[in-house]
């Protein structure tokens, strides 16, 4: 049997578009002589549909799309992902399902068993879990068909009570097929492939794994669909961060395409001294770079926007954001605006201008001093000659935010936010000022990762000037200001933040690793008292295992560690 893995980029709720892509994938599979075309989880409606699933009209369009796709299944098997109704009045009204179509008929509907309800996932909010399991017979093969999380319930501490493959093995399947929408983070691909391999070694069956690709708001799906033979060898690996298509003959023996991966890889065992090298290792940064480009491109493309604007300060964060945006959207579509105040150094404006000349993008200088002075004049009767403070600093930042948003509104731009995760973690930012924006590009990257990303962008030639890379980071909101006046040095800060946010280590555990107790208490307090700011922040392109946003839910008024 010849199986086509069709790795495609879908658009949530865009049924005509998604159906068109699937039908084109079926046509391509037929032309290649495939017997079966396999698409990813929720391919019909896009993943994750979230509360769209509560609308009857949305579900009717899913089912209408299945009918249309079914009409193209003459002579070829087709596996697609879509919600399916639960006909039992007990439990949730829907299943997350894999639909098996052949010869213009629905031959089988397989329900997902393991419904993730952690991090960015909330499937148990909408779906009922499978209660029975049946192989699908096709072309003389018995197929164990599962959906995404169904193959992750392994190890000594499984998250779910049922493992569908354990049930399906009683029916003597010949091969495993898993349709998935497994999102990217910079240490997930290795874990994902290790899980596929562990299933193969446990059940001694080959696996055909089809993953989604593309970005849906803040979530990036990296594709990387794979085929493993029954001996744990990876024989096919589809592209990452791109659509791809391959046909595999189940009767052909293929050579491994790479070396074995360990059964499990985990960043949870890192010591503090290993954290920064791990976060900034070249392979991680390369994948982050590609994920961010896809995230920017799809956010704009799927929202129907073409042009971006951002504040270009001459600092590292805005420089990296600008370089990525120009690469993703085209330099002519990205407008950079320098907004100097009386506290801005001349070299900052010069660095910003030099960067835009290198990137060949539109660049403007719009001084904020007159706006800042007008605010001070209006507030003078009420400030009672009190000394300069964070109030005056924030007025400058909000003046910049207002001017950038005005230009965005006038010319139809999306404002790209340039804050990094270190700043967002500690509240080192101004609401409605430098925290304004329609999309955060770097909000899931610690400062040290931003520097590493800048060096990666410069890997072939100097795009970001060395003067930007080498200067001490500063908000330039008061004389001689540096980030280190308010925060620990970033190489130390980022270690603590990573241990607390990604690894959920408490203060005692972090101190036991050799980090200063007073510093840990200070940093964790900054994180927890800044939740109200992050709650009002824009979507962040997710590249880590624990990004701010839908995957991290913390009380704003909680007292813990604050």
Secondary structure, 3 states (H helix, E strand, C coil): CEEEEEECECCCCCHHHHHHHHHHHHHHHHHCCCCEEECCCCCCCCCCCHHHHHCHHHHHHHHHHHHHHHCCCCCCEEEEEEEEECCCCCCCCEEEEEEEEECCEEEEEEECCCCCCCCCCCHHHCECCCCCCCCEEECCEEEEEEEHHHHCCCCCCCCCCCCHHHHHHHHCCCEEEEEECCECCCCHHHHHHHHHHHHHHHHCCEEEEEECEEEECCEEEEECCEEECCCCCEEEECCECCCEEEEEECCCCCCCCCCCCCCCCCHHHCCHHHHHHHHCCHHHHHHHHHHHHHHHHHHHHHHCCCCEEEECCCCHHHHHHHHHHHHHHCHHHEEEEECCCCCCCHHHHHHHHHHHHHHCCCEEECCCHHHHHHHHHHHHHHHCCCCCCHHHHHHHHHHHHHHHHHHHHHHCCEEEECCCHHHHHHCCCCCCCCCCCCEECCCCCCHHHHHHHHHHHCCCCCCCCHHHHHCCCCCCCCCCCCHHHCCCCHHHHHHHHHHHHCCCCCHHHHHHCCCCHHHHHHHHHHHHHCHHHHCCCCCECCCCCCCCECCECCCCCCCCCC
